[in-house]
Amino acid sequence: MTASMPAYMTDPTEEQLAALNMAMDRQSFKIVAYAGAGKTTTLKLIGERLRGRGLYLAFNKAIASEAQQKFPPHVDCRTFHSLAYRHVSRDITAKLALPRFSPKRLGDDLRLQPVQIRRNMDGVNKFVTLTPAKLARMVSDSVSHFCSTHASYPAPRHIELPKWIDQNDADQLREMLFPAVEKRWLQSIDARHPAGIGHDIYLKLWALSKPNIPADFILFDEAQDADPLMMGILTQQPRQVIYVGDAHQQIYEWRGAVNAMKKLPLPQTLLTQSFRFGEPIADVANTLLKALQEDVPLKGNPNRDSSTESGLVNAKKDAILCRTNAAAMNQLLIGLKLGHRVALQADTDRMLKFCQAAENLKNGKSAYGVPELAYFYNWSDVQEYSETSEGSDLKTLVKLVDDHGTNVLAQAVNSLTQIENADYVISTAHKAKGLEWSRVKLDDDFYYDTTANSVKITPEELRLLYVACTRAQSNLDFQNIQDLIVGLQSGKKVIYGN
């Protein structure tokens, strides 16, 4: 079989050949591809061998455009959104260009009235007034949440409220807000209503039309990150769909992703041989996979020299991977102070907005446009909230603002170096997904707890660490999470937290 392989694939692995043979049967199936295990090469091979019109589906435009360079002409490479855009009435897609209503204007439009609710922080109830603008933001978020589901019409269950709202208040608030959510959805799909819409609206409309995708076979990449809406569209197609992904790299639960790779009742084939790194890095990855109760190990590349030695403070590194935007910011400030040329692969736009919102709250204005700060009326409320268990994820950002001031932080973000000219990249683990560097160092802000006998960690955190560790090719410096890795390797009991 290898004799007729394309030149770029002179030596396919047994696993790659098994995936190709399965594809040639023209049945739908899933390819579980571990980190760095030649997924793109395998997909390209399948795309070249299957006859008829092919469609490769990706989540973002950059990945789809890059794939188009690699796949043969009979395989069209697109995003879900571009497919939907073509098939939804121009009257609706024209609304993308209209200005969005501000929360205040939407609140007026929906005739929302202020509501008093109880905010429970560490067992203490405090009354908070939700303004029409804040309620309008909840309505918008609920419509977006509905759009990511497989439901055919909005329902009160699509209204997601902050955890700190007292349960009785939450039930009443859902009941009260639901007519506004229904109205906002109907406005969104009404060509005559003057408010602009987001891309999720036309994608949902397309899904509700029960679309028949014009292709003979579909290759769906990163399937583990799909939301129920996308899975609903694909599972209803009367043609071969090949789902490709890694259940252990599913790190977008907070964005509505469902672990499609595990749930799909389809035959599967595995790609477990990583080409990216050698055995020492694979060992660390397998420690995390074992804690995730995976019994099929990842195999390191025998032809690749890799190490997990930790470097000294000024050791050469190509990337520092952090858990949070706040830690990435901290590393950036340290790097700039040392005179390093630093690139940042994090949500810089969000950081700048956070700084602006913090500045507004300090000056008695509202924190418009930053969801985490939307329910606060002054900065001291935010400081108090960040000290509670519920608000702990804001603690580092609040401390950065308090220690350095918003100007210093904004200036740091504006002093970044382009990636190609930088000494190294600082990235969040989420933003690092799909990327690789020769030498990777992990930061110390990942969430877990080790004691003498146990390790407490969430499955999502284990998956995030698996993604982070498998970005390295030649050196992985995991000194900052060494207690976790050693604890797991020595057989400590794993307690899965929330």
C-alpha positions as CSV (number, residue, x, y, z in Angstrom):
1,M,0.0,0.0,0.0
2,T,2.8,2.4,0.8
3,A,4.2,2.3,-2.7
4,S,1.4,4.5,-4.0
5,M,1.6,7.0,-1.1
6,P,2.1,10.7,-1.9
7,A,5.7,11.9,-1.6
8,Y,5.1,13.7,1.7
9,M,3.9,10.5,3.3
10,T,6.5,7.8,2.3
11,D,6.3,6.1,5.7
12,P,2.8,6.2,7.2
13,T,2.3,4.5,10.5
14,E,0.0,1.5,11.0
15,E,-2.5,3.8,12.7
16,Q,-2.6,6.2,9.8
17,L,-3.2,3.4,7.4
18,A,-6.0,2.1,9.6
19,A,-7.7,5.5,9.5
20,L,-7.3,5.6,5.7
21,N,-8.8,2.1,5.3
22,M,-11.7,3.1,7.5
23,A,-12.3,6.2,5.4
24,M,-12.3,4.1,2.2
25,D,-15.3,2.1,3.6
26,R,-17.3,5.4,3.1
27,Q,-18.9,5.1,6.6
28,S,-18.9,7.8,9.3
29,F,-16.4,7.3,12.0
30,K,-14.1,9.2,14.4
31,I,-10.3,9.5,14.6
32,V,-9.1,10.1,18.1
33,A,-5.8,11.9,17.5
34,Y,-3.4,12.6,20.4
35,A,-1.2,15.7,20.7
36,G,1.2,16.0,17.8
37,A,0.2,12.6,16.3
38,G,0.0,13.7,12.6
39,K,-3.7,14.5,12.5
40,T,-3.4,17.0,9.6
41,T,-1.2,14.7,7.5
42,T,-3.7,11.8,8.0
43,L,-6.6,14.1,7.1
44,K,-4.8,15.3,4.0
45,L,-4.1,11.7,3.0
46,I,-7.8,10.8,3.4
47,G,-8.8,13.9,1.5
48,E,-6.6,12.9,-1.5
49,R,-7.9,9.3,-1.5
50,L,-11.6,9.9,-1.2
51,R,-13.4,10.6,-4.5
52,G,-16.2,13.2,-4.9
53,R,-16.6,16.7,-3.4
54,G,-15.0,16.9,0.0
55,L,-15.5,19.5,2.7
56,Y,-13.0,20.2,5.5
57,L,-14.7,22.1,8.4
58,A,-12.7,24.1,11.0
59,F,-13.7,26.5,13.7
60,N,-11.8,29.6,12.6
61,K,-11.0,31.2,9.3
62,A,-7.2,31.1,9.7
63,I,-7.2,27.3,10.2
64,A,-9.6,26.9,7.2
65,S,-7.4,29.1,5.0
66,E,-4.2,27.3,6.0
67,A,-5.9,23.9,5.3
68,Q,-6.9,25.1,1.8
69,Q,-3.2,25.4,0.9
70,K,-2.6,21.7,1.9
71,F,-5.7,19.9,0.7
72,P,-6.4,18.9,-3.0
73,P,-8.7,21.1,-5.1
74,H,-11.7,18.8,-4.7
75,V,-11.7,19.4,-0.9
76,D,-13.3,22.8,0.0
77,C,-12.0,24.1,3.4
78,R,-14.5,26.3,5.3
79,T,-15.8,27.3,8.7
80,F,-19.3,26.5,9.9
81,H,-20.1,30.2,9.8
82,S,-19.1,30.6,6.1
83,L,-21.4,27.7,5.2
84,A,-24.3,29.2,7.1
85,Y,-23.7,32.7,5.7
86,R,-24.2,31.4,2.1
87,H,-27.5,29.8,2.9
88,V,-29.2,32.4,5.1
89,S,-31.3,35.3,3.7
90,R,-29.3,38.4,2.8
91,D,-31.9,40.4,4.8
92,I,-30.7,38.8,7.9
93,T,-26.9,38.7,7.2
94,A,-27.2,42.5,6.3
95,K,-28.0,43.0,10.0
96,L,-24.3,42.2,10.8
97,A,-23.4,45.6,9.5
98,L,-25.9,47.5,11.7
99,P,-24.7,49.0,14.9
100,R,-25.4,46.8,18.0
101,F,-27.7,48.3,20.6
102,S,-25.9,49.3,23.8
103,P,-27.2,47.4,26.9
104,K,-28.9,50.7,28.0
105,R,-30.7,51.1,24.7
106,L,-31.6,47.4,24.6
107,G,-33.0,47.8,28.1
108,D,-35.1,50.7,27.0
109,D,-36.2,48.9,23.8
110,L,-37.3,45.8,25.9
111,R,-38.9,48.1,28.6
112,L,-36.9,46.4,31.4
113,Q,-37.3,47.8,34.9
114,P,-34.7,47.7,37.7
115,V,-34.8,44.6,40.0
116,Q,-33.4,44.1,43.5
117,I,-31.9,40.7,44.2
118,R,-29.8,39.1,47.0
119,R,-26.1,38.6,46.3
120,N,-24.7,35.8,48.4
121,M,-21.0,36.1,49.0
122,D,-19.4,33.5,51.4
123,G,-22.8,33.0,53.2
124,V,-23.6,36.7,53.6
125,N,-26.6,38.2,51.7
126,K,-26.4,41.7,50.4
127,F,-29.0,43.4,48.3
128,V,-27.9,44.5,44.8
129,T,-30.0,46.4,42.2
130,L,-29.8,45.1,38.6
131,T,-30.2,48.1,36.3
132,P,-32.1,47.7,33.0
133,A,-28.7,47.8,31.2
134,K,-27.4,44.8,33.3
135,L,-30.7,42.9,32.7
136,A,-30.4,43.6,29.0
137,R,-26.9,42.1,29.0
138,M,-28.3,38.9,30.7
139,V,-31.0,38.8,27.9
140,S,-28.3,39.1,25.2
141,D,-26.2,36.4,26.8
142,S,-29.3,34.1,27.1
143,V,-30.0,34.5,23.3
144,S,-26.4,33.6,22.6
145,H,-26.6,30.5,24.9
146,F,-29.8,29.4,23.2
147,C,-28.0,29.8,19.8
148,S,-25.3,27.3,20.8
149,T,-27.8,24.6,21.8
150,H,-29.8,22.1,19.8
151,A,-33.1,23.5,21.0
152,S,-35.5,24.9,18.5
153,Y,-36.9,27.7,20.6
154,P,-35.7,29.8,23.5
155,A,-36.7,28.6,27.0
156,P,-36.1,29.9,30.6
157,R,-33.4,27.3,31.0
158,H,-31.2,29.2,28.5
159,I,-31.0,32.1,31.0
160,E,-27.7,31.6,32.8
161,L,-27.4,33.7,35.9
162,P,-24.4,34.5,38.2
163,K,-23.9,31.7,40.8
164,W,-24.1,34.2,43.7
165,I,-27.8,35.0,43.1
166,D,-30.0,33.5,45.8
167,Q,-31.8,30.4,44.3
168,N,-35.3,31.7,44.9
169,D,-34.4,35.1,43.3
170,A,-32.8,33.2,40.4
171,D,-36.0,31.3,39.6
172,Q,-38.2,34.5,39.8
173,L,-35.7,36.4,37.7
174,R,-35.8,33.7,34.9
175,E,-39.5,33.8,34.9
176,M,-39.5,37.6,34.7
177,L,-36.8,37.8,32.0
178,F,-38.0,35.1,29.7
179,P,-40.5,37.3,27.7
180,A,-37.6,39.7,27.0
181,V,-35.4,36.8,25.9
182,E,-38.1,35.5,23.5
183,K,-38.7,39.1,22.2
184,R,-35.0,39.7,21.6
185,W,-34.6,36.4,19.7
186,L,-37.6,37.4,17.4
187,Q,-36.1,40.9,16.9
188,S,-32.8,39.3,15.9
189,I,-34.4,37.3,13.1
190,D,-36.6,40.1,12.0
191,A,-35.0,42.0,9.0
192,R,-36.9,45.2,9.9
193,H,-35.7,45.5,13.5
194,P,-32.8,48.1,13.6
195,A,-30.4,46.4,16.1
196,G,-27.3,44.7,14.7
197,I,-26.7,41.0,15.3
198,G,-23.7,38.7,16.0
199,H,-22.7,35.7,13.8
200,D,-24.4,33.2,16.2
201,I,-27.8,34.4,15.0
202,Y,-27.5,33.4,11.3
203,L,-25.7,30.2,12.3
204,K,-28.7,29.2,14.4
205,L,-31.2,30.2,11.7
206,W,-29.3,28.0,9.3
207,A,-29.3,25.0,11.7
208,L,-33.1,25.5,12.3
209,S,-33.6,25.1,8.5
210,K,-32.4,21.5,8.8
211,P,-29.6,22.1,6.2
212,N,-28.3,19.5,3.7
213,I,-24.6,20.2,3.3
214,P,-23.6,19.9,-0.4
215,A,-20.6,17.5,-0.2
216,D,-19.9,13.8,-0.7
217,F,-17.8,13.6,2.5
218,I,-17.0,15.9,5.4
219,L,-13.9,16.1,7.5
220,F,-14.6,17.8,10.8
221,D,-11.5,19.0,12.6
222,E,-11.2,19.6,16.4
223,A,-14.5,17.9,16.9
224,Q,-14.0,17.8,20.7
225,D,-14.7,21.6,20.8
226,A,-18.0,21.5,19.0
227,D,-21.2,22.8,20.7
228,P,-24.5,20.9,20.5
229,L,-25.7,23.1,17.6
230,M,-22.8,22.0,15.3
231,M,-23.0,18.4,16.3
232,G,-26.7,18.4,15.7
233,I,-26.2,19.7,12.1
234,L,-23.5,17.1,11.3
235,T,-25.1,14.0,12.8
236,Q,-28.2,14.7,10.6
237,Q,-26.2,14.7,7.4
238,P,-27.0,11.6,5.1
239,R,-23.3,11.3,4.1
240,Q,-19.9,10.3,5.4
241,V,-18.7,12.5,8.2
242,I,-15.2,11.9,9.7
243,Y,-14.9,13.5,13.1
244,V,-11.3,14.2,14.2
245,G,-10.1,15.3,17.6
246,D,-8.8,14.5,21.0
247,A,-11.3,14.2,23.9
248,H,-8.5,15.2,26.2
249,Q,-7.9,18.5,24.5
250,Q,-11.5,19.6,25.1
251,I,-10.9,22.8,27.1
252,Y,-13.8,25.0,26.1
253,E,-16.6,23.6,28.3
254,W,-17.2,27.2,29.6
255,R,-18.0,28.2,26.1
256,G,-20.7,25.5,25.6
257,A,-18.5,22.7,24.0
258,V,-19.7,19.2,24.7
259,N,-17.3,16.4,24.6
260,A,-18.5,15.1,21.2
261,M,-15.6,12.7,20.7
262,K,-16.7,10.6,23.7
263,K,-20.4,10.9,23.1
264,L,-20.6,10.0,19.4
265,P,-21.8,6.3,19.0
266,L,-19.5,5.7,16.0
267,P,-16.6,3.3,15.3
268,Q,-13.2,4.9,16.1
269,T,-9.6,4.6,15.2
270,L,-6.6,6.0,17.1
271,L,-3.5,8.1,16.3
272,T,-1.4,7.7,19.4
273,Q,2.1,8.1,18.0
274,S,3.3,11.7,18.6
275,F,5.8,13.1,16.1
276,R,6.3,16.3,18.1
277,F,8.3,15.1,21.1
278,G,10.3,12.3,22.6
279,E,9.5,9.8,25.5
280,P,10.3,12.1,28.5
281,I,7.6,14.7,27.5
282,A,5.2,11.8,26.6
283,D,5.8,10.5,30.1
284,V,4.5,13.7,31.6
285,A,1.5,13.8,29.2
286,N,0.7,10.1,30.1
287,T,0.8,11.0,33.8
288,L,-2.0,13.5,33.2
289,L,-3.9,11.1,30.8
290,K,-3.8,8.4,33.4
291,A,-5.3,10.8,36.0
292,L,-8.0,11.4,33.3
293,Q,-8.6,7.6,33.5
294,E,-7.3,7.1,30.0
295,D,-5.7,3.6,29.6
296,V,-4.3,4.0,26.0
297,P,-1.0,5.8,26.4
298,L,0.5,8.5,24.1
299,K,3.8,7.3,22.4
300,G,6.8,9.6,22.2
301,N,8.8,9.9,19.0
302,P,11.8,7.6,19.3
303,N,13.8,9.8,16.8
304,R,13.3,13.0,18.9
305,D,15.6,14.1,21.7
306,S,13.5,15.6,24.4
307,S,14.1,16.5,28.1
308,T,12.2,17.7,31.1
309,E,15.1,19.4,32.8
310,S,14.2,22.7,34.4
311,G,16.3,25.6,33.3
312,L,17.8,28.3,35.5
313,V,15.9,31.6,35.9
314,N,17.6,33.1,32.7
315,A,17.6,29.8,30.8
316,K,16.6,29.9,27.1
317,K,12.9,29.3,26.5
318,D,10.6,29.9,23.5
319,A,7.3,30.1,25.4
320,I,6.0,30.5,28.9
321,L,2.5,29.1,29.3
322,C,0.2,30.4,32.0
323,R,-3.3,29.5,33.2
324,T,-4.7,33.0,33.2
325,N,-4.5,36.3,31.4
326,A,-3.5,37.9,34.8
327,A,-0.4,35.6,35.1
328,A,0.5,36.3,31.5
329,M,0.4,40.0,32.3
330,N,2.6,39.4,35.3
331,Q,5.2,37.6,33.3
332,L,5.0,40.4,30.7
333,L,5.8,43.0,33.4
334,I,8.7,40.9,34.7
335,G,10.1,40.4,31.1
336,L,9.9,44.0,30.2
337,K,11.6,45.0,33.5
338,L,14.5,42.7,32.5
339,G,14.7,44.3,29.1
340,H,13.4,41.2,27.2
341,R,11.6,41.5,23.9
342,V,8.3,39.8,24.7
343,A,5.4,38.7,22.5
344,L,2.1,37.9,24.1
345,Q,-0.4,35.3,22.9
346,A,-3.2,36.1,25.3
347,D,-6.4,38.1,25.2
348,T,-4.8,41.5,25.2
349,D,-8.0,43.2,24.1
350,R,-9.8,41.8,27.1
351,M,-6.9,43.0,29.4
352,L,-7.1,46.5,28.0
353,K,-10.9,46.5,28.5
354,F,-10.4,45.3,32.1
355,C,-8.0,48.1,32.8
356,Q,-10.4,50.7,31.3
357,A,-13.4,49.2,33.3
358,A,-11.3,49.3,36.5
359,E,-10.4,52.9,35.8
360,N,-14.1,53.7,35.2
361,L,-15.2,52.0,38.5
362,K,-12.5,54.0,40.4
363,N,-14.0,57.2,39.0
364,G,-17.6,56.3,39.8
365,K,-18.6,55.3,36.2
366,S,-20.0,52.0,35.0
367,A,-17.8,49.0,33.9
368,Y,-19.4,48.7,30.4
369,G,-18.3,45.9,28.2
370,V,-16.5,43.7,30.8
371,P,-18.7,40.8,31.9
372,E,-16.7,40.0,35.1
373,L,-17.2,43.6,36.4
374,A,-20.7,44.2,35.1
375,Y,-22.4,43.8,38.5
376,F,-20.2,46.2,40.5
377,Y,-20.7,49.8,41.1
378,N,-17.3,50.8,42.5
379,W,-13.8,49.4,42.7
380,S,-13.9,48.6,46.5
381,D,-16.8,46.2,45.8
382,V,-14.6,44.4,43.2
383,Q,-11.7,44.2,45.7
384,E,-14.0,42.8,48.4
385,Y,-15.5,40.3,45.9
386,S,-12.0,39.1,44.7
387,E,-11.2,38.0,48.3
388,T,-14.2,35.6,48.4
389,S,-14.0,32.0,47.1
390,E,-16.5,32.9,44.3
391,G,-14.4,35.8,43.0
392,S,-11.0,34.2,43.4
393,D,-10.4,34.1,39.7
394,L,-10.3,37.9,39.7
395,K,-7.8,38.2,42.5
396,T,-4.6,38.4,40.4
397,L,-6.1,40.9,38.0
398,V,-7.3,43.1,40.9
399,K,-3.9,42.8,42.6
400,L,-2.2,43.8,39.3
401,V,-4.4,46.9,39.0
402,D,-3.8,47.8,42.7
403,D,0.0,47.2,42.5
404,H,0.8,48.9,39.2
405,G,-2.2,51.0,38.2
406,T,-4.1,50.7,35.0
407,N,-1.7,53.0,33.0
408,V,1.3,50.8,33.6
409,L,-0.6,47.7,32.5
410,A,-2.0,49.4,29.4
411,Q,1.5,50.6,28.6
412,A,2.9,47.1,29.0
413,V,0.4,45.6,26.5
414,N,1.3,48.4,24.1
415,S,5.1,47.6,24.4
416,L,4.8,44.1,22.9
417,T,7.1,42.8,20.3
418,Q,5.9,40.9,17.2
419,I,6.2,37.1,17.6
420,E,8.9,36.7,14.9
421,N,11.2,39.3,16.6
422,A,10.6,38.3,20.2
423,D,13.0,36.6,22.6
424,Y,10.1,34.4,23.7
425,V,6.3,34.2,23.7
426,I,4.1,34.4,26.8
427,S,0.8,32.6,26.2
428,T,-2.2,31.3,28.1
429,A,-2.6,27.6,27.8
430,H,-6.0,28.1,26.0
431,K,-4.4,30.3,23.4
432,A,-1.5,27.9,23.0
433,K,-3.8,25.1,21.7
434,G,-2.7,23.9,18.3
435,L,0.7,25.6,18.6
436,E,4.2,24.2,19.4
437,W,7.5,25.5,20.5
438,S,10.9,23.9,21.0
439,R,11.3,24.9,24.7
440,V,8.3,25.5,26.9
441,K,8.2,26.6,30.5
442,L,4.9,26.3,32.6
443,D,4.0,29.0,35.0
444,D,2.8,28.4,38.5
445,D,-0.8,29.6,38.3
446,F,-2.6,26.3,37.4
447,Y,-5.4,25.3,39.8
448,Y,-4.8,22.2,41.9
449,D,-4.0,21.2,45.5
450,T,-1.6,18.5,46.7
451,T,-1.5,17.1,50.3
452,A,0.5,14.2,51.8
453,N,-1.9,11.6,50.5
454,S,-4.0,13.2,47.7
455,V,-4.2,15.5,44.7
456,K,-7.3,17.6,44.3
457,I,-7.8,18.8,40.7
458,T,-10.7,19.1,38.2
459,P,-10.8,17.0,35.0
460,E,-10.8,20.3,33.0
461,E,-7.6,21.4,34.7
462,L,-6.0,18.1,33.9
463,R,-7.0,18.5,30.2
464,L,-5.6,22.1,30.2
465,L,-2.3,20.9,31.6
466,Y,-2.2,18.1,29.0
467,V,-2.6,20.7,26.3
468,A,0.1,22.9,27.8
469,C,2.7,20.1,28.3
470,T,2.3,18.7,24.8
471,R,3.2,22.1,23.2
472,A,6.9,21.4,23.8
473,Q,9.2,19.7,21.3
474,S,12.7,19.5,22.8
475,N,12.3,20.7,26.4
476,L,9.5,20.9,28.9
477,D,10.2,22.8,32.1
478,F,7.4,21.7,34.4
479,Q,9.2,22.7,37.7
480,N,6.3,24.9,38.7
481,I,3.9,21.9,38.7
482,Q,6.4,19.3,39.8
483,D,4.5,18.5,43.1
484,L,1.4,17.7,41.0
485,I,3.3,15.4,38.5
486,V,5.3,13.6,41.3
487,G,2.1,13.3,43.3
488,L,0.3,11.6,40.4
489,Q,3.2,9.4,39.5
490,S,3.6,8.2,43.1
491,G,0.0,7.0,43.1
492,K,-1.6,9.6,45.4
493,K,-5.4,9.5,45.5
494,V,-6.9,11.8,42.9
495,I,-9.9,13.8,44.2
496,Y,-11.8,15.5,41.3
497,G,-12.9,18.9,42.5
498,N,-15.4,21.2,40.9
